[in-house]
């Protein structure tokens, strides 16, 4: 359930973009009615409307996520706060300048911020954030925790590079599809590989 909650803005982004592609005139009309005050010049082309409308909905969905957690008096993860700031800045720039380049950079910036956070925590504060998140579920020696920490850093850096490759090598529709299905597949593959590694290690120490 938490996985779907975390993906809520991405799923809405995908759904609204697809709707906008199939109904460009309606998407353009929605932009003119609800977002014209936030768009430089106040007007956008019908071809630009789907990505702008999807971006606006994703921003609102992220605010809604945090609002829901606050109302329910639940902890808001730092990653969600970071995501809110980045999508508001880059998504807002996409809407204002009606330029999809900014929102295409958003995943890369987010992943690289996560990687930088892990690196700074390790070098500056001698803290393994992956261990802090997982040590209640599994007990491992320090060398294995260090490997996991490095693996997650490299994974986030790689995801950022992959996003840029797809964004600049293919059209926007392909990038939107990859943003949901490609990233989700890569994340699953990484988690499965991590689980297999831990399983092998734990079997060897029993």
C-alpha positions in Angstrom: 0.0 0.0 0.0 2.8 2.4 0.9 4.4 1.7 -2.5 1.2 2.9 -4.3 1.1 5.9 -2.0 4.6 6.8 -2.9 3.9 6.4 -6.6 0.7 8.4 -6.4 2.0 11.6 -8.1 3.8 9.6 -10.8 0.7 7.6 -11.6 -1.4 10.7 -11.8 1.3 12.4 -14.0 1.2 9.5 -16.4 -2.6 9.3 -16.5 -3.1 13.0 -17.0 -0.5 13.2 -19.7 -2.1 10.3 -21.6 -5.5 12.0 -21.2 -4.0 15.2 -22.5 -2.5 13.5 -25.5 -5.9 12.0 -26.4 -7.7 15.3 -25.7 -5.3 18.1 -26.6 -7.9 20.8 -27.0 -9.5 20.0 -23.6 -6.0 20.0 -22.0 -5.2 23.4 -23.6 -8.6 24.7 -22.3 -7.8 23.5 -18.8 -4.4 25.2 -18.9 -6.0 28.4 -20.0 -8.7 28.3 -17.4 -6.7 27.2 -14.3 -3.1 27.9 -15.0 -2.9 30.9 -17.3 -1.8 33.1 -14.4 1.2 30.8 -13.8 2.2 30.6 -17.5 4.5 33.2 -19.1 2.4 34.9 -21.7 -0.7 33.2 -20.5 -1.1 30.9 -23.6 0.3 27.5 -24.5 0.1 25.4 -27.6 -2.1 22.3 -27.7 1.0 20.2 -28.1 2.4 21.6 -24.9 -0.7 21.3 -22.9 -0.5 17.6 -21.9 2.9 17.8 -20.2 2.1 21.1 -18.5 -1.2 19.8 -17.2 0.4 16.6 -16.0 3.1 18.5 -14.3 0.6 20.7 -12.4 -1.3 17.7 -11.2 1.9 16.0 -10.0 2.8 19.0 -8.0 -0.7 19.1 -6.4 -0.6 15.4 -5.8 2.7 15.8 -3.9 1.2 18.5 -1.7 -1.8 16.3 -1.2 0.5 13.4 0.0 2.1 15.6 2.6 -1.2 17.2 3.6 -2.7 13.7 4.1 0.2 12.6 6.3 0.0 15.8 8.4 -3.7 15.5 8.9 -3.3 11.9 10.0 -0.5 13.0 12.3 2.0 10.7 10.6 5.7 11.3 10.0 6.5 12.9 6.7 9.8 11.3 5.4 12.6 13.7 4.5 12.6 12.2 1.0 9.1 13.4 0.5 9.9 16.9 1.6 12.9 16.9 -0.8 10.7 15.6 -3.6 8.1 18.4 -2.9 10.7 21.1 -3.1 12.3 19.7 -6.3 9.0 19.1 -8.2 7.7 22.5 -7.2 10.8 24.2 -8.5 11.3 22.2 -11.7 7.6 21.6 -12.3 6.9 25.3 -11.7 9.6 26.3 -14.2 8.1 23.9 -16.8 4.7 25.5 -16.4 5.9 29.1 -16.3 8.3 28.8 -19.3 6.1 26.1 -20.9 9.3 24.1 -21.4 9.3 20.4 -20.7 13.1 20.3 -20.2 12.7 21.3 -16.5 10.4 18.5 -15.5 12.5 16.0 -17.5 15.4 17.0 -15.3 13.4 16.6 -12.1 14.0 12.8 -11.6 17.7 13.2 -12.2 18.1 16.0 -9.7 16.0 14.0 -7.2 18.1 10.9 -7.5 21.3 12.8 -7.4 20.2 14.7 -4.3 19.5 11.3 -2.6 23.0 10.0 -3.7 24.6 13.2 -2.4 22.7 12.9 0.9 24.0 9.4 1.4 27.6 10.5 0.6 27.4 13.6 2.9 26.0 11.5 5.7 28.8 9.0 5.4 31.8 11.4 4.9 30.6 14.3 7.0 28.7 12.6 9.8 30.1 9.0 9.7 26.5 7.8 9.4 25.2 5.0 7.2 21.6 6.0 6.3 20.8 2.7 4.7 21.7 1.0 7.9 19.6 3.4 9.9 16.6 2.6 7.8 17.1 -1.2 7.6 18.9 -2.4 10.8 15.6 -3.0 12.6 14.7 -5.6 10.0 18.1 -7.3 9.4 21.3 -7.6 11.3 24.5 -7.4 9.3 28.2 -6.7 9.9 29.7 -3.3 9.1 31.3 -4.4 5.8 28.0 -5.5 4.4 26.3 -2.3 5.5 29.0 -0.3 3.8 28.5 -2.3 0.6 24.8 -1.6 0.7 25.4 2.1 1.3 27.7 2.2 -1.7 25.3 0.2 -3.9 22.4 2.6 -3.2 24.6 5.6 -4.0 25.6 4.1 -7.3 22.1 3.1 -8.0 20.7 6.6 -7.5 23.5 8.1 -9.7 22.8 5.6 -12.4 19.1 6.2 -12.3 19.8 9.9 -12.8 22.0 9.2 -15.8 19.5 6.8 -17.3 16.7 9.4 -17.0 18.8 11.9 -18.9 19.6 9.4 -21.6 15.9 8.6 -22.2 14.8 12.2 -21.9 17.3 13.4 -24.6 17.3 10.3 -26.8 13.5 9.8 -27.2 10.3 11.8 -27.5 8.3 13.0 -24.5 5.8 10.2 -24.7 8.5 7.6 -24.4 10.0 9.4 -21.5 6.7 9.6 -19.7 6.2 5.8 -20.2 9.7 5.1 -18.9 9.2 7.4 -15.9 6.5 5.1 -14.6 7.3 1.6 -16.0 11.0 1.8 -16.6 12.0 3.3 -13.3 9.6 1.0 -11.4 11.2 -2.0 -13.2 14.7 -0.9 -12.5 13.8 -0.3 -8.8 12.3 -3.8 -8.5 15.3 -5.4 -10.2 17.7 -3.6 -7.9 15.7 -4.6 -4.8 15.6 -8.2 -5.9 19.3 -8.2 -6.5 19.9 -6.7 -3.1 17.7 -9.3 -1.5 19.5 -12.1 -3.2 22.8 -10.7 -2.0 21.6 -10.5 1.5 20.0 -13.9 1.4 23.3 -15.5 0.2 25.3 -13.7 2.9 22.8 -14.7 5.6 22.8 -18.3 4.5 26.6 -18.3 4.7 26.6 -17.1 8.3 24.0 -19.4 9.8 
